[in-house]
Amino acid sequence: MESTDHLANLRRLVLGRWVVLAILIQLALMAPGLLDIPLPQVPLLGILALIGAFNALAQWRVARSEQASAGELFSQLLFDIGALSAIVFFSGGAANPLVSLLLPPVAIAALTLPARCVLVVSATAIVAYSLLMVFFIPLPMTDATRATRLHLIGMWLIFVISAAMIAWIIVRMTRLIRERDAELAARREQALRDERVMAMGTLAAGAAHELGTPLGTMSLLAGELANDPSLPPAIHDDIALLRQQIGVCKQIITGLSRRAGAERLENAELLPADRWLESLRQHWHAARPQANSRLILTSDGPAPSLVADPRLEQALLNLLNNAANATHHPLEIRLGWSVDEICFEIRDRGPGFPPDVLVHGGQSNFPAHERGSGVGLMLTRTAIEQLGGRLSLMNREEGGALARIELPRVQS
């Protein structure tokens, strides 16, 4: 169990100890008068004061800590058994119904501590109970019938308290365990996606190496055609566009290695977010001259800086390509920021995301289709999560799709 789990359990133990302490103080103060039970109030109140001081110190400790050890929780459970045994010793021994409160520390240990610690706590509780059957200060009760009735009532009350405490602690701890299991499952799923992305990155690097030769050949032939005076002017315009697109392909292949991780993050440049996004938009229009878009800044003041990470660039390009494939209308690219994060939005006026994309988009790749391989969203989500951000997909009420990327701001 992690140290943060032990800290959460310690906080619950401290809270539960305050509740029991309040009940015990009320019993020590009111029992002699209301129930006519001759309790030794001085030693009992002294022990309760010691427990209160110890619990206040424990609360101060857990409030200022970010982690705790199993040994700390173990020692606090042993303290509870010792303190309760002292209270029971001065108030009738094992015949006192309060002796049942030795069980909750054992239950807590069984849920949270290693087996050897559970054995020690259990053995300590058993030994304490056994000794209290022999060594104790008896309460002088002359009416045996009344003493029996009070004992039964006390047993019922302590049973209710013990059952409520154990149920509360177990429910909280099992919920913590379920949350941790869900987090571990999400991490395993993320690790599998990262592994698949790394495999695709290796294949992309190999493909880039092989594509260099045919692209060079096409570039050479396009240059020769551009210099051929016998071709009509309209053909020269098409050849110029072809050469421009070949140049874009070369730039993409050149950047594949750094997008696969060859360029280290600490060497990445810090740029104003608006200037970086405008440069990316122009680069995208060079690759897709038929697409239209406009950049909208939704926040006031100078734009914050961001790390010009190739993964973020590729993620935005994937979303832009998906939006441009869905509609011929101009896209809206929005940039906003707050104190803690930077937000990118890409809005289109197409048919919107299908239901399966909204549910599973980015969690796994979809079957290949006529406009792509079906892995773009998965690559995008993986890249954004690696950068500490999150990707949201939704359909707009007025029609069209909305893809939002939220990234933490770089702290200067």
N, C-alpha and C positions, 0 to 999 in steps of 0.2 A: 504494500500500500504506500502511496506517495506521501511525502511530508505535508503537502497541502491538505490531503485527506485527514491526516492526524490532527492538523490544526483545526479543521472544521469540527472534528469529533471532540476536541478539547473545548471548543466554544460551546458546543451543546452540553457537555458535561458540566461546565461552569454554570450555565443557565439552569440546568436541572438541579444543581446543588443549591442555588439560591432559593428555588421553590421548596425543596425539602427543608432547608434551614429555616425558612419562614414558618413552615408548619410546626417544626420541632420547637421553635421559640414560643409559639402560641400554646402548644401543649404544656411546656415547662412552666409558663406563667399562669395558665388558666386551670390546669388539672387539679392543683391542690384546693382551690376554692370551689370550682363547679362540680368536680367529681369526688371531692373528699379523699384524694389520694395523697399520702404523705411523701411527696417527692423531695429529695435533697436538692433544692434549687441552686444553692451556691456552686457546688461542683458542676452541675449540669449547665448552668448559664456560663460558667467559665469555659467549659468545653465548647459550647456553641459560639462563644466569642472568639475562641481560637479558630474554629472552622470558618467563621465569617472573615477574620483577618487573612487566613490562608486563601480563601476564595477571592477576596479582593485583590490579593497579590497575583493570583492566577489570572484573573480577568485583565489586570494591567499588563501582564505578560503576553497574553494571546492577542490583545488589542494592538500591540506594537510589533507583532511578529508576522512574518510572511510564511513561516514554515515551523513545523514541530516534529519531534522524533517519537518513535514508538516507546522509547524509554520514558519520556516525559509523561505520556498518557498512562503508561504502566505504573509509574510512581504515584500519580494522582489517584488511581483506583485503589492502590494499597493504602493511601492516606484515608480514603473514604471508609475502607473496612476498619482501619484502626480507630478512627474517630467515632464511628457508629458503635463499635465494640465498647469503647469507653462510656458512651452514653447508656448503653444497655447494662453495663456493669453496675452503674449507680442507680439503676431503676428496675431491679428485679431479675436480671440475668436473662436466660433463655426463655423464661416464662413471659417476658415482655414481647408483645406483638411486633415491636420495632425490629426485632431480630430478623424478620423477613426482608428488611431492606438490605441485607447482605447479598441478596440475589441479583439486583440490577448491576452492580459492578462486575459480577461474573458474566452476565449476558453481554455487557458492553465489551469486555475483554474478548469473549468468544467471537464477536463480530468484527473486531478491529485489530487485534494483536496477533503476533505469531503464536504457534502452538505452545512453545515453552513458557511464554508469558501467561497464557491462559491457564496452564497447569499450576503455575505459582499462585495466581490470583485465586483459582478455585481451591487449592490446598489451604491458602491463608484464610479464606472464608470458612472452610470446614473446621479448621483448627480453632478459629475464633468462636464459632458456634459451640464446638465441643467444650472449650474452656469455660464459656459462659454458663454451661449447664452445671459446672462445679464451683466456679469462683464468681461470686457476685454479692452485691449488697441487697438483701431482701427488703421488700416493702411490707411494713406491718399492716396487714389487712385482717381485721377481726371477723368480718362477715364473709364466709367462704362462698356463699351463694352469690352475693353481690360481686365478689372478686371474679368469680367464673363468668358472670354476665358481662362485666367490663372487659374481661379478657377476650371473650368472643366478639364483642363489638369492636375492640381494638384490632383484632385479627382481620375482621372484615374491612375496616378502614385502611389498614396497611396493605391489604391485598389490593384494594382499589387503587391506592397510590402507586404500588409497585407495578400493577398491570398497566396503568396509564403511562408511567415512565418508560417501561420496557417497550410498549407499543409505539410511543412517540419516537424513541431513539431508533428502533428498528426501521420504522417507516422512513425517517430522515436518512438513515445510513443506506438503506436499500435504494432510495432514490438517487443518492450520490453515486452508488455503484452503477446504477443503470445509466446515469449521465456519463460516467467515465467510460463505460463500455461503448456507448454511442459515439463518444469522441474518438476512442481507439478504432472503431470501425470506420469512421470518417477518415482518420489518418491512414489506415490501410488502403482504403479506396483511393485516396489522394496519391499514395505511394505507387499504386498500380498504374494510375493515370500518368504519373511522372515517368514511370518506367517505359510505358508505351510511347510517350512523347520523345524520350531519349532515343528509343529505337527508330522512330520516324526521323529524328534529327540525323542519326547516322546514315540512314538511307538517303536523306536529302543531300547530305554532303557528298555521298558517292555519285548521286545523280548530277549534282552540280559539276563535279569533275568531268563526267562523261559528256555533259551538254556543252562544255566550253569549246570543243573542237567543231561541232556542227554550227554553233552560233558564229564562230570566227569565219567559217566558210561562207555562211549566209551574209555576214557583214561585208566580206570581200566581194561577193557577187553583186550585192546591192550597190556597192561603191562603183563597180564597173558599169552597171546599168545606168547609174546616175550620170556618168560621164559619157554616155552614148548619145551623140547628137541626133541620131536618126529616129529616136523615140519621140512621140508627140508630147507636148507640155503636160497634158492630163496624166500621162503615165509617170512623168517626172514627179508630179505631186504625190502620187501613190507611193513611188519609190522613196521619197523623202519621209513619208509617214512610216514606211516599212523600216527604214534605217533608224528612225527615232525609237520605234518599238523594239528593235534589236538592241539598241543601246540600253533601254529600260531593262530588258532581260539580262543583259550583262551586269547591270547594277544589282539586280536581285540575286544573281548567282554569286557575285562578289560579297554580298552581305550575308549569304547563307551561313558562312562559318561563324561570324560574330553573333548572328541570331541563334545559332546552336550553342553558344556559350563560350566561344573562344575569346571574345572581348570581355574582360573582367569588369565587374560592376564598379569597382573603385576607380577605374579609369574612365568611366562614363562622364559625360559633360553635364553640368548643371545649366539649364536654360530656362528662361521665362516660359511658362506653360502656353501662353497665347502665341508667342513666336514659334515655339516648337510645333504646336498643332497646325499653324498656318503653313509651315514648311512641309509637314507631313501631308497636308491636304493638296498642296501643289504637286508634290511627288506622286500622289495617288492620281491626280488628274492627268499627269503626264503618261501614266500607264493606262488610264481609261479616259481618253479625251471626249468620249461621247457622254460621260456622266456629268451632272451638274450638282453643285452644293453651295451652301453659304454658311459661314462661320458666325455664330452669335455668342457674345459674351454676356452672361447673365449675372455677373457680380461686378461691383464697382471697385475702383482703385487699381493699383498695379497688380498684374497677375503674379502669383507665387512661382518660385522656381521648382522644377522637377528634374529628376535624373533621366537623361535621354537614353533610356534602356531599350535595346533592340526588341525585347520581348513585348514591351508596351506598344512599340511601333507596329509590330506584326499583329498584335491583338486588334488594334484599331483598324488596320488595313483589312483584316478578315471581316470585321463588322461592316466596314464601308462597302466592301465587295458584296456581302450578303444583302445589304440594303439596296445597293444599285441593281442587283439582279432581280429584286422584287418589284421595282417600279422604274418608270422613265421620268417621273417627276423629280425636281431638285430635292436633294437631301438637306436636312437641317443638322448641323453639327454644333452642339452647344457646349460651352465651357463655363463652369462656375466653381467657386471655391468658398470655403469657410475657414474657421480657425484651425480645424483639425484635418480637413480632407479637400481633395480636388475631385471634381465630378465632370465626367465626359458623357454626353448624351448624343446618340445618333437616331434621328427620327426620319421615317419615310412615310409615304402615302400609299403603300402597297396593300396587299390583302391581310397583312398581319402574320404573326407566328401561328403555325398549327398547334393544336392542343398538346401533342406529344413533345414538341419542342419546348413549350412553356414548362412542362413537367420535368422533362429529362434533359433539357438543353445544356450541353457542356459536361454532363455526367458520363456520357459515353458517345461514341461516334455513331452517326446515322448511316443508313445504306447510301452508297454512291448514287448520284443523280446526274442529270445532264449538265448541270452547271458546276459540279465540283465533286470532291471525293467523300464528302460527308463528315470530315474530321475537323472542319474549321472552328466550330463552336467549342469542341473539346480542347483544342489547342489554345483558343482564346481564354477559356475559363482557367485552364491550368496556368497559363502565363500570368493572369491577373492575380490568382491566389498565391503564386510564388512571390509576387511583389507586395503581398500583404493587403490586397484589395478584394473587392467582390464585384461580380457581374450579375446584373438583374435584367431579365427579359420580360416584356409585357406588351400587351396590345392597347393602343390608345382608344379612348372612347369615341373620338372623332374619326377614327379609322387610321390604319397604318400600324407600324410596329415601333417600339422604343427599346433601345439597348442602352443601358447605363453602366458606366464603370466608375466606381468610387475607390480612390486611392488615398492612403494617408499622406499628409504633407511632409515634405522634408523639413526637419527641424534644424534651423540655422544656429 
